[in-house]
């Protein structure tokens, strides 16, 4: 897909449909870490508070970066960010066109160098 070209309508619809579930799954995976920190008796209450605060702040920034301001023209960029931060996973790609899957795999290849 040319960077100037909008993604296919079917990919855009699927992306918009998936976003709420991706957010919930990411938080579902993040919350146990926060709970573990809060329950870690080897840390002082102050350490638990600040460690939890830092994780929640980081998680909030990731969610804002990945989920705020979607547009069809920037969908591929947002999906790349979602992959980078773990919101989007390989198994999620099966719902999208081969063209989009190939583009995202190519972008991910640059990160892994």
N, CA, C and O atoms as a printed pandas DataFrame, in Angstrom:
     atom_number atom_name residue_name chain_id  residue_number  x_coord  y_coord  z_coord
0              1         N          UNK        A               1    0.850   -1.177    0.000
1              2        CA          UNK        A               1    0.000    0.000    0.000
2              3         C          UNK        A               1    0.889    1.232    0.000
3              4         O          UNK        A               1    1.777    1.374    0.841
4              5         N          UNK        A               2    0.649    2.086   -0.918
5              6        CA          UNK        A               2    1.348    3.359   -0.981
6              7         C          UNK        A               2    0.984    4.169    0.255
7              8         O          UNK        A               2   -0.172    4.168    0.677
8              9         N          UNK        A               3    1.949    4.854    0.833
9             10        CA          UNK        A               3    1.711    5.628    2.057
10            11         C          UNK        A               3    0.633    6.685    1.838
11            12         O          UNK        A               3   -0.064    7.056    2.782
12            13         N          UNK        A               4    0.483    7.183    0.587
13            14        CA          UNK        A               4   -0.514    8.200    0.285
14            15         C          UNK        A               4   -1.911    7.594    0.144
15            16         O          UNK        A               4   -2.908    8.308    0.242
16            17         N          UNK        A               5   -1.984    6.310   -0.081
17            18        CA          UNK        A               5   -3.241    5.635   -0.373
18            19         C          UNK        A               5   -3.911    5.167    0.920
19            20         O          UNK        A               5   -3.252    4.650    1.822
20            21         N          UNK        A               6   -5.212    5.353    0.994
21            22        CA          UNK        A               6   -5.957    4.866    2.151
22            23         C          UNK        A               6   -6.060    3.350    2.105
23            24         O          UNK        A               6   -6.057    2.760    1.024
24            25         N          UNK        A               7   -6.152    2.716    3.266
25            26        CA          UNK        A               7   -6.330    1.264    3.290
26            27         C          UNK        A               7   -7.699    0.881    2.727
27            28         O          UNK        A               7   -8.589    1.718    2.570
28            29         N          UNK        A               8   -7.831   -0.382    2.436
29            30        CA          UNK        A               8   -9.105   -0.896    1.936
30            31         C          UNK        A               8  -10.204   -0.638    2.954
31            32         O          UNK        A               8   -9.969   -0.616    4.162
32            33         N          UNK        A               9  -11.396   -0.445    2.439
33            34        CA          UNK        A               9  -12.561   -0.208    3.301
34            35         C          UNK        A               9  -12.762   -1.363    4.278
35            36         O          UNK        A               9  -13.077   -1.143    5.447
36            37         N          UNK        A              10  -12.580   -2.590    3.798
37            38        CA          UNK        A              10  -12.775   -3.759    4.670
38            39         C          UNK        A              10  -11.751   -3.773    5.808
39            40         O          UNK        A              10  -12.084   -4.152    6.932
40            41         N          UNK        A              11  -10.514   -3.367    5.529
41            42        CA          UNK        A              11   -9.490   -3.303    6.577
42            43         C          UNK        A              11   -9.827   -2.210    7.589
43            44         O          UNK        A              11   -9.682   -2.405    8.796
44            45         N          UNK        A              12  -10.272   -1.067    7.092
45            46        CA          UNK        A              12  -10.634    0.042    7.976
46            47         C          UNK        A              12  -11.795   -0.349    8.889
47            48         O          UNK        A              12  -11.759   -0.065   10.086
48            49         N          UNK        A              13  -12.809   -0.986    8.346
49            50        CA          UNK        A              13  -13.960   -1.417    9.157
50            51         C          UNK        A              13  -13.529   -2.436   10.206
51            52         O          UNK        A              13  -13.952   -2.365   11.360
52            53         N          UNK        A              14  -12.689   -3.380    9.801
53            54        CA          UNK        A              14  -12.218   -4.401   10.743
54            55         C          UNK        A              14  -11.383   -3.773   11.851
55            56         O          UNK        A              14  -11.524   -4.129   13.020
56            57         N          UNK        A              15  -10.528   -2.853   11.485
57            58        CA          UNK        A              15   -9.691   -2.173   12.465
58            59         C          UNK        A              15  -10.553   -1.460   13.506
59            60         O          UNK        A              15  -10.354   -1.631   14.708
60            61         N          UNK        A              16  -11.502   -0.668   13.040
61            62        CA          UNK        A              16  -12.380    0.068   13.968
62            63         C          UNK        A              16  -13.166   -0.885   14.860
63            64         O          UNK        A              16  -13.395   -0.600   16.036
64            65         N          UNK        A              17  -13.567   -1.991   14.308
65            66        CA          UNK        A              17  -14.315   -2.985   15.083
66            67         C          UNK        A              17  -13.440   -3.625   16.169
67            68         O          UNK        A              17  -13.923   -3.929   17.260
68            69         N          UNK        A              18  -12.164   -3.825   15.866
69            70        CA          UNK        A              18  -11.257   -4.530   16.780
70            71         C          UNK        A              18  -10.706   -3.670   17.912
71            72         O          UNK        A              18  -10.368   -4.195   18.973
72            73         N          UNK        A              19  -10.610   -2.369   17.706
73            74        CA          UNK        A              19   -9.907   -1.495   18.647
74            75         C          UNK        A              19  -10.389   -1.644   20.093
75            76         O          UNK        A              19   -9.548   -1.789   20.980
76            77         N          UNK        A              20  -11.687   -1.615   20.379
77            78        CA          UNK        A              20  -12.103   -1.759   21.787
78            79         C          UNK        A              20  -11.633   -3.078   22.411
79            80         O          UNK        A              20  -11.220   -3.100   23.570
80            81         N          UNK        A              21  -11.694   -4.158   21.661
81            82        CA          UNK        A              21  -11.240   -5.445   22.176
82            83         C          UNK        A              21   -9.739   -5.495   22.394
83            84         O          UNK        A              21   -9.267   -6.117   23.345
84            85         N          UNK        A              22   -8.985   -4.842   21.516
85            86        CA          UNK        A              22   -7.528   -4.790   21.674
86            87         C          UNK        A              22   -7.163   -4.046   22.951
87            88         O          UNK        A              22   -6.269   -4.457   23.691
88            89         N          UNK        A              23   -7.867   -2.950   23.199
89            90        CA          UNK        A              23   -7.628   -2.176   24.427
90            91         C          UNK        A              23   -7.927   -3.024   25.654
91            92         O          UNK        A              23   -7.131   -3.058   26.593
92            93         N          UNK        A              24   -9.057   -3.701   25.655
93            94        CA          UNK        A              24   -9.442   -4.512   26.812
94            95         C          UNK        A              24   -8.463   -5.663   27.037
95            96         O          UNK        A              24   -8.102   -5.961   28.175
96            97         N          UNK        A              25   -8.036   -6.302   25.959
97            98        CA          UNK        A              25   -7.076   -7.405   26.086
98            99         C          UNK        A              25   -5.753   -6.900   26.656
99           100         O          UNK        A              25   -5.163   -7.543   27.523
100          101         N          UNK        A              26   -5.290   -5.752   26.170
101          102        CA          UNK        A              26   -4.034   -5.181   26.662
102          103         C          UNK        A              26   -4.130   -4.882   28.156
103          104         O          UNK        A              26   -3.217   -5.196   28.919
104          105         N          UNK        A              27   -5.225   -4.281   28.561
105          106        CA          UNK        A              27   -5.400   -3.974   29.988
106          107         C          UNK        A              27   -5.540   -5.248   30.809
107          108         O          UNK        A              27   -5.036   -5.324   31.929
108          109         N          UNK        A              28   -6.210   -6.231   30.267
109          110        CA          UNK        A              28   -6.355   -7.519   30.957
110          111         C          UNK        A              28   -4.987   -8.153   31.196
111          112         O          UNK        A              28   -4.773   -8.812   32.214
112          113         N          UNK        A              29   -4.065   -7.955   30.262
113          114        CA          UNK        A              29   -2.708   -8.487   30.407
114          115         C          UNK        A              29   -1.851   -7.621   31.328
115          116         O          UNK        A              29   -0.898   -8.125   31.923
116          117         N          UNK        A              30   -2.161   -6.350   31.458
117          118        CA          UNK        A              30   -1.372   -5.410   32.255
118          119         C          UNK        A              30   -1.776   -5.412   33.723
119          120         O          UNK        A              30   -0.922   -5.271   34.598
120          121         N          UNK        A              31   -3.037   -5.566   33.997
121          122        CA          UNK        A              31   -3.547   -5.479   35.369
122          123         C          UNK        A              31   -2.898   -6.489   36.320
123          124         O          UNK        A              31   -2.599   -6.116   37.454
124          125         N          UNK        A              32   -2.665   -7.743   35.924
125          126        CA          UNK        A              32   -2.006   -8.665   36.867
126          127         C          UNK        A              32   -0.633   -8.173   37.338
127          128         O          UNK        A              32   -0.270   -8.377   38.496
128          129         N          UNK        A              33    0.127   -7.529   36.453
129          130        CA          UNK        A              33    1.420   -6.969   36.862
130          131         C          UNK        A              33    1.210   -5.929   37.954
131          132         O          UNK        A              33    1.919   -5.924   38.960
132          133         N          UNK        A              34    0.241   -5.057   37.755
133          134        CA          UNK        A              34   -0.045   -4.008   38.735
134          135         C          UNK        A              34   -0.486   -4.630   40.054
135          136         O          UNK        A              34   -0.073   -4.183   41.124
136          137         N          UNK        A              35   -1.315   -5.651   39.979
137          138        CA          UNK        A              35   -1.757   -6.335   41.196
138          139         C          UNK        A              35   -0.579   -6.978   41.920
139          140         O          UNK        A              35   -0.490   -6.918   43.147
140          141         N          UNK        A              36    0.324   -7.594   41.159
141          142        CA          UNK        A              36    1.503   -8.218   41.770
142          143         C          UNK        A              36    2.359   -7.182   42.497
143          144         O          UNK        A              36    2.844   -7.433   43.601
144          145         N          UNK        A              37    2.538   -6.032   41.879
145          146        CA          UNK        A              37    3.326   -4.970   42.518
146          147         C          UNK        A              37    2.640   -4.517   43.803
147          148         O          UNK        A              37    3.290   -4.371   44.838
148          149         N          UNK        A              38    1.349   -4.299   43.742
149          150        CA          UNK        A              38    0.613   -3.842   44.930
150          151         C          UNK        A              38    0.652   -4.858   46.064
151          152         O          UNK        A              38    0.607   -4.485   47.237
152          153         N          UNK        A              39    0.735   -6.134   45.722
153          154        CA          UNK        A              39    0.731   -7.190   46.733
154          155         C          UNK        A              39    2.125   -7.653   47.139
155          156         O          UNK        A              39    2.249   -8.558   47.964
156          157         N          UNK        A              40    3.166   -7.063   46.587
157          158        CA          UNK        A              40    4.545   -7.475   46.858
158          159         C          UNK        A              40    4.994   -6.945   48.220
159          160         O          UNK        A              40    5.316   -5.766   48.363
160          161         N          UNK        A              41    5.011   -7.812   49.194
161          162        CA          UNK        A              41    5.385   -7.415   50.562
162          163         C          UNK        A              41    6.886   -7.186   50.715
163          164         O          UNK        A              41    7.335   -6.713   51.759
164          165         N          UNK        A              42    7.669   -7.518   49.678
165          166        CA          UNK        A              42    9.104   -7.235   49.706
166          167         C          UNK        A              42    9.398   -5.773   49.361
167          168         O          UNK        A              42   10.535   -5.320   49.494
168          169         N          UNK        A              43    8.406   -5.057   48.931
169          170        CA          UNK        A              43    8.546   -3.628   48.638
170          171         C          UNK        A              43    7.821   -2.842   49.723
171          172         O          UNK        A              43    6.828   -3.294   50.293
172          173         N          UNK        A              44    8.338   -1.681   49.981
173          174        CA          UNK        A              44    7.664   -0.813   50.951
174          175         C          UNK        A              44    6.380   -0.276   50.311
175          176         O          UNK        A              44    6.238   -0.303   49.089
176          177         N          UNK        A              45    5.455    0.206   51.127
177          178        CA          UNK        A              45    4.252    0.816   50.549
178          179         C          UNK        A              45    4.584    1.943   49.572
179          180         O          UNK        A              45    3.915    2.108   48.552
180          181         N          UNK        A              46    5.616    2.709   49.892
181          182        CA          UNK        A              46    6.014    3.793   48.995
182          183         C          UNK        A              46    6.500    3.242   47.658
183          184         O          UNK        A              46    6.130    3.753   46.602
184          185         N          UNK        A              47    7.329    2.200   47.703
185          186        CA          UNK        A              47    7.807    1.584   46.460
186          187         C          UNK        A              47    6.640    1.019   45.653
187          188         O          UNK        A              47    6.578    1.189   44.436
188          189         N          UNK        A              48    5.728    0.355   46.332
189          190        CA          UNK        A              48    4.571   -0.216   45.629
190          191         C          UNK        A              48    3.749    0.881   44.964
191          192         O          UNK        A              48    3.325    0.747   43.816
192          193         N          UNK        A              49    3.531    1.960   45.696
193          194        CA          UNK        A              49    2.768    3.071   45.130
194          195         C          UNK        A              49    3.442    3.620   43.879
195          196         O          UNK        A              49    2.813    3.728   42.827
196          197         N          UNK        A              50    4.732    3.969   43.993
197          198        CA          UNK        A              50    5.413    4.610   42.871
198          199         C          UNK        A              50    5.614    3.657   41.705
199          200         O          UNK        A              50    5.495    4.069   40.551
200          201         N          UNK        A              51    5.915    2.400   41.976
201          202        CA          UNK        A              51    6.067    1.432   40.888
202          203         C          UNK        A              51    4.741    1.232   40.149
203          204         O          UNK        A              51    4.715    1.130   38.923
204          205         N          UNK        A              52    3.653    1.178   40.902
205          206        CA          UNK        A              52    2.329    1.052   40.289
206          207         C          UNK        A              52    1.992    2.302   39.494
207          208         O          UNK        A              52    1.489    2.223   38.373
208          209         N          UNK        A              53    2.268    3.435   40.076
209          210        CA          UNK        A              53    1.999    4.711   39.407
210          211         C          UNK        A              53    2.746    4.792   38.074
211          212         O          UNK        A              53    2.172    5.176   37.055
212          213         N          UNK        A              54    4.038    4.424   38.090
213          214        CA          UNK        A              54    4.849    4.483   36.872
214          215         C          UNK        A              54    4.296    3.551   35.797
215          216         O          UNK        A              54    4.218    3.924   34.626
216          217         N          UNK        A              55    3.916    2.347   36.194
217          218        CA          UNK        A              55    3.370    1.389   35.227
218          219         C          UNK        A              55    2.049    1.896   34.655
219          220         O          UNK        A              55    1.814    1.792   33.451
220          221         N          UNK        A              56    1.197    2.436   35.498
221          222        CA          UNK        A              56   -0.089    2.939   35.019
222          223         C          UNK        A              56    0.102    4.156   34.112
223          224         O          UNK        A              56   -0.607    4.318   33.118
224          225         N          UNK        A              57    1.055    4.997   34.462
225          226        CA          UNK        A              57    1.342    6.167   33.635
226          227         C          UNK        A              57    1.862    5.734   32.260
227          228         O          UNK        A              57    1.443    6.269   31.234
228          229         N          UNK        A              58    2.776    4.766   32.252
229          230        CA          UNK        A              58    3.315    4.247   30.995
230          231         C          UNK        A              58    2.209    3.594   30.172
231          232         O          UNK        A              58    2.118    3.808   28.964
232          233         N          UNK        A              59    1.375    2.804   30.825
233          234        CA          UNK        A              59    0.273    2.150   30.132
234          235         C          UNK        A              59   -0.681    3.187   29.549
235          236         O          UNK        A              59   -1.162    3.028   28.427
236          237         N          UNK        A              60   -0.952    4.232   30.295
237          238        CA          UNK        A              60   -1.814    5.304   29.807
238          239         C          UNK        A              60   -1.246    5.981   28.572
239          240         O          UNK        A              60   -1.979    6.282   27.630
240          241         N          UNK        A              61    0.069    6.222   28.576
241          242        CA          UNK        A              61    0.710    6.842   27.407
242          243         C          UNK        A              61    0.623    5.927   26.185
243          244         O          UNK        A              61    0.365    6.382   25.071
244          245         N          UNK        A              62    0.843    4.635   26.411
245          246        CA          UNK        A              62    0.752    3.676   25.306
246          247         C          UNK        A              62   -0.659    3.669   24.734
247          248         O          UNK        A              62   -0.842    3.695   23.517
248          249         N          UNK        A              63   -1.648    3.635   25.607
249          250        CA          UNK        A              63   -3.035    3.632   25.131
250          251         C          UNK        A              63   -3.358    4.913   24.372
251          252         O          UNK        A              63   -4.026    4.869   23.339
252          253         N          UNK        A              64   -2.895    6.040   24.869
253          254        CA          UNK        A              64   -3.126    7.306   24.158
254          255         C          UNK        A              64   -2.442    7.299   22.794
255          256         O          UNK        A              64   -3.040    7.705   21.798
256          257         N          UNK        A              65   -1.196    6.842   22.746
257          258        CA          UNK        A              65   -0.463    6.804   21.479
258          259         C          UNK        A              65   -1.141    5.899   20.456
259          260         O          UNK        A              65   -1.199    6.217   19.268
260          261         N          UNK        A              66   -1.649    4.778   20.931
261          262        CA          UNK        A              66   -2.189    3.768   20.027
262          263         C          UNK        A              66   -3.673    3.932   19.721
263          264         O          UNK        A              66   -4.142    3.464   18.684
264          265         N          UNK        A              67   -4.406    4.577   20.590
265          266        CA          UNK        A              67   -5.859    4.551   20.445
266          267         C          UNK        A              67   -6.508    5.901   20.205
267          268         O          UNK        A              67   -7.683    5.952   19.839
268          269         N          UNK        A              68   -5.800    6.977   20.394
269          270        CA          UNK        A              68   -6.411    8.300   20.228
270          271         C          UNK        A              68   -6.211    8.832   18.813
271          272         O          UNK        A              68   -5.105    8.784   18.273
272          273         N          UNK        A              69   -7.273    9.332   18.227
273          274        CA          UNK        A              69   -7.177   10.048   16.963
274          275         C          UNK        A              69   -7.063    9.200   15.720
275          276         O          UNK        A              69   -6.404    9.609   14.765
276          277         N          UNK        A              70   -7.676    8.040   15.694
277          278        CA          UNK        A              70   -7.591    7.193   14.508
278          279         C          UNK        A              70   -8.201    7.870   13.294
279          280         O          UNK        A              70   -9.233    8.537   13.369
280          281         N          UNK        A              71   -7.534    7.676   12.196
281          282        CA          UNK        A              71   -8.087    8.070   10.903
282          283         C          UNK        A              71   -7.709    6.980    9.911
283          284         O          UNK        A              71   -6.719    6.271   10.087
284          285         N          UNK        A              72   -8.498    6.868    8.897
285          286        CA          UNK        A              72   -8.246    5.827    7.904
286          287         C          UNK        A              72   -6.872    6.006    7.265
287          288         O          UNK        A              72   -6.166    5.028    7.021
288          289         N          UNK        A              73   -6.498    7.239    6.998
289          290        CA          UNK        A              73   -5.215    7.488    6.337
290          291         C          UNK        A              73   -4.016    7.134    7.223
291          292         O          UNK        A              73   -2.920    6.907    6.712
292          293         N          UNK        A              74   -4.212    7.087    8.536
293          294        CA          UNK        A              74   -3.114    6.774    9.460
294          295         C          UNK        A              74   -3.261    5.403   10.113
295          296         O          UNK        A              74   -2.534    5.079   11.052
296          297         N          UNK        A              75   -4.192    4.606    9.622
297          298        CA          UNK        A              75   -4.466    3.309   10.230
298          299         C          UNK        A              75   -3.217    2.424   10.304
299          300         O          UNK        A              75   -2.952    1.802   11.333
300          301         N          UNK        A              76   -2.467    2.373    9.229
301          302        CA          UNK        A              76   -1.277    1.518    9.199
302          303         C          UNK        A              76   -0.260    1.955   10.255
303          304         O          UNK        A              76    0.371    1.115   10.896
304          305         N          UNK        A              77   -0.104    3.256   10.433
305          306        CA          UNK        A              77    0.809    3.769   11.451
306          307         C          UNK        A              77    0.341    3.342   12.848
307          308         O          UNK        A              77    1.138    2.888   13.670
308          309         N          UNK        A              78   -0.963    3.495   13.101
309          310        CA          UNK        A              78   -1.495    3.100   14.402
310          311         C          UNK        A              78   -1.345    1.597   14.630
311          312         O          UNK        A              78   -1.016    1.162   15.733
312          313         N          UNK        A              79   -1.583    0.818   13.598
313          314        CA          UNK        A              79   -1.429   -0.631   13.744
314          315         C          UNK        A              79    0.025   -0.995   14.038
315          316         O          UNK        A              79    0.294   -1.904   14.824
316          317         N          UNK        A              80    0.960   -0.286   13.406
317          318        CA          UNK        A              80    2.380   -0.534   13.667
318          319         C          UNK        A              80    2.721   -0.229   15.122
319          320         O          UNK        A              80    3.441   -0.989   15.769
320          321         N          UNK        A              81    2.203    0.878   15.628
321          322        CA          UNK        A              81    2.414    1.208   17.044
322          323         C          UNK        A              81    1.807    0.147   17.949
323          324         O          UNK        A              81    2.409   -0.258   18.944
324          325         N          UNK        A              82    0.618   -0.294   17.595
325          326        CA          UNK        A              82   -0.044   -1.322   18.403
326          327         C          UNK        A              82    0.783   -2.597   18.454
327          328         O          UNK        A              82    0.877   -3.235   19.502
328          329         N          UNK        A              83    1.383   -2.975   17.325
329          330        CA          UNK        A              83    2.266   -4.139   17.321
330          331         C          UNK        A              83    3.459   -3.904   18.228
331          332         O          UNK        A              83    3.836   -4.765   19.023
332          333         N          UNK        A              84    4.032   -2.749   18.098
333          334        CA          UNK        A              84    5.242   -2.440   18.867
334          335         C          UNK        A              84    4.996   -2.527   20.367
335          336         O          UNK        A              84    5.856   -2.988   21.118
336          337         N          UNK        A              85    3.820   -2.083   20.801
337          338        CA          UNK        A              85    3.492   -2.066   22.228
338          339         C          UNK        A              85    2.730   -3.298   22.698
339          340         O          UNK        A              85    2.430   -3.417   23.886
340          341         N          UNK        A              86    2.414   -4.209   21.795
341          342        CA          UNK        A              86    1.781   -5.459   22.202
342          343         C          UNK        A              86    0.263   -5.455   22.233
343          344         O          UNK        A              86   -0.339   -6.419   22.707
344          345         N          UNK        A              87   -0.368   -4.404   21.745
345          346        CA          UNK        A              87   -1.828   -4.404   21.674
346          347         C          UNK        A              87   -2.318   -5.297   20.546
347          348         O          UNK        A              87   -3.332   -5.982   20.684
348          349         N          UNK        A              88   -1.609   -5.287   19.448
349          350        CA          UNK        A              88   -1.956   -6.078   18.276
350          351         C          UNK        A              88   -0.980   -7.242   18.198
351          352         O          UNK        A              88    0.224   -7.069   18.388
352          353         N          UNK        A              89   -1.505   -8.422   17.919
353          354        CA          UNK        A              89   -0.683   -9.632   17.886
354          355         C          UNK        A              89   -0.778  -10.289   16.512
355          356         O          UNK        A              89   -1.671   -9.983   15.721
356          357         N          UNK        A              90    0.154  -11.191   16.245
357          358        CA          UNK        A              90    0.186  -11.866   14.944
358          359         C          UNK        A              90   -1.158  -12.485   14.588
359          360         O          UNK        A              90   -1.602  -12.377   13.445
360          361         N          UNK        A              91   -1.802  -13.124   15.536
361          362        CA          UNK        A              91   -3.066  -13.807   15.238
362          363         C          UNK        A              91   -4.179  -12.829   14.849
363          364         O          UNK        A              91   -5.164  -13.228   14.228
364          365         N          UNK        A              92   -4.028  -11.573   15.206
365          366        CA          UNK        A              92   -5.030  -10.566   14.839
366          367         C          UNK        A              92   -4.979  -10.226   13.351
367          368         O          UNK        A              92   -5.969   -9.765   12.782
368          369         N          UNK        A              93   -3.843  -10.450   12.731
369          370        CA          UNK        A              93   -3.678  -10.070   11.325
370          371         C          UNK        A              93   -4.541  -10.876   10.371
371          372         O          UNK        A              93   -4.843  -10.407    9.274
372          373         N          UNK        A              94   -4.939  -12.063   10.760
373          374        CA          UNK        A              94   -5.699  -12.923    9.851
374          375         C          UNK        A              94   -7.011  -12.279    9.411
375          376         O          UNK        A              94   -7.617  -12.719    8.434
376          377         N          UNK        A              95   -7.448  -11.264   10.106
377          378        CA          UNK        A              95   -8.705  -10.582    9.788
378          379         C          UNK        A              95   -8.532   -9.495    8.724
379          380         O          UNK        A              95   -9.508   -8.861    8.324
380          381         N          UNK        A              96   -7.308   -9.279    8.267
381          382        CA          UNK        A              96   -7.023   -8.181    7.347
382          383         C          UNK        A              96   -6.534   -8.701    6.002
383          384         O          UNK        A              96   -6.169   -9.869    5.867
384          385         N          UNK        A              97   -6.532   -7.821    5.018
385          386        CA          UNK        A              97   -6.100   -8.190    3.666
386          387         C          UNK        A              97   -4.625   -8.601    3.673
387          388         O          UNK        A              97   -3.848   -8.195    4.537
388          389         N          UNK        A              98   -4.270   -9.415    2.686
389          390        CA          UNK        A              98   -2.873   -9.846    2.570
390          391         C          UNK        A              98   -1.953   -8.653    2.350
391          392         O          UNK        A              98   -0.830   -8.623    2.853
392          393         N          UNK        A              99   -2.430   -7.682    1.606
393          394        CA          UNK        A              99   -1.631   -6.487    1.333
394          395         C          UNK        A              99   -1.271   -5.761    2.632
395          396         O          UNK        A              99   -0.117   -5.387    2.840
396          397         N          UNK        A             100   -2.245   -5.569    3.484
397          398        CA          UNK        A             100   -1.996   -4.904    4.762
398          399         C          UNK        A             100   -1.099   -5.766    5.647
399          400         O          UNK        A             100   -0.194   -5.249    6.301
400          401         N          UNK        A             101   -1.341   -7.060    5.671
401          402        CA          UNK        A             101   -0.496   -7.961    6.458
402          403         C          UNK        A             101    0.957   -7.862    6.010
403          404         O          UNK        A             101    1.862   -7.778    6.840
404          405         N          UNK        A             102    1.178   -7.872    4.703
405          406        CA          UNK        A             102    2.541   -7.773    4.170
406          407         C          UNK        A             102    3.198   -6.452    4.564
407          408         O          UNK        A             102    4.361   -6.429    4.966
408          409         N          UNK        A             103    2.457   -5.363    4.449
409          410        CA          UNK        A             103    3.006   -4.054    4.812
410          411         C          UNK        A             103    3.385   -3.998    6.287
411          412         O          UNK        A             103    4.445   -3.479    6.639
412          413         N          UNK        A             104    2.536   -4.521    7.134
413          414        CA          UNK        A             104    2.829   -4.504    8.574
414          415         C          UNK        A             104    4.023   -5.391    8.907
415          416         O          UNK        A             104    4.842   -5.035    9.755
416          417         N          UNK        A             105    4.129   -6.533    8.253
417          418        CA          UNK        A             105    5.283   -7.413    8.485
418          419         C          UNK        A             105    6.573   -6.726    8.039
419          420         O          UNK        A             105    7.607   -6.851    8.695
420          421         N          UNK        A             106    6.508   -6.010    6.936
421          422        CA          UNK        A             106    7.688   -5.293    6.438
422          423         C          UNK        A             106    8.109   -4.208    7.437
423          424         O          UNK        A             106    9.294   -4.056    7.733
424          425         N          UNK        A             107    7.146   -3.470    7.943
425          426        CA          UNK        A             107    7.441   -2.429    8.935
426          427         C          UNK        A             107    8.042   -3.045   10.189
427          428         O          UNK        A             107    9.013   -2.524   10.737
428          429         N          UNK        A             108    7.475   -4.138   10.635
429          430        CA          UNK        A             108    7.999   -4.804   11.833
430          431         C          UNK        A             108    9.419   -5.296   11.615
431          432         O          UNK        A             108   10.214   -5.327   12.555
432          433         N          UNK        A             109    9.747   -5.677   10.398
433          434        CA          UNK        A             109   11.100   -6.116   10.083
434          435         C          UNK        A             109   12.137   -5.031   10.327
435          436         O          UNK        A             109   13.267   -5.329   10.715
436          437         N          UNK        A             110   11.768   -3.784   10.107
437          438        CA          UNK        A             110   12.686   -2.668   10.370
438          439         C          UNK        A             110   12.983   -2.545   11.861
439          440         O          UNK        A             110   14.109   -2.222   12.240
440          441         N          UNK        A             111   11.995   -2.797   12.705
441          442        CA          UNK        A             111   12.197   -2.680   14.156
442          443         C          UNK        A             111   13.122   -3.758   14.682
443          444         O          UNK        A             111   13.858   -3.543   15.645
444          445         N          UNK        A             112   13.083   -4.920   14.045
445          446        CA          UNK        A             112   13.819   -6.070   14.569
446          447         C          UNK        A             112   15.264   -6.087   14.111
447          448         O          UNK        A             112   16.011   -6.997   14.469
448          449         N          UNK        A             113   15.669   -5.116   13.338
449          450        CA          UNK        A             113   17.070   -5.059   12.874
450          451         C          UNK        A             113   17.979   -4.641   13.978
451          452         O          UNK        A             113   19.189   -4.538   13.775
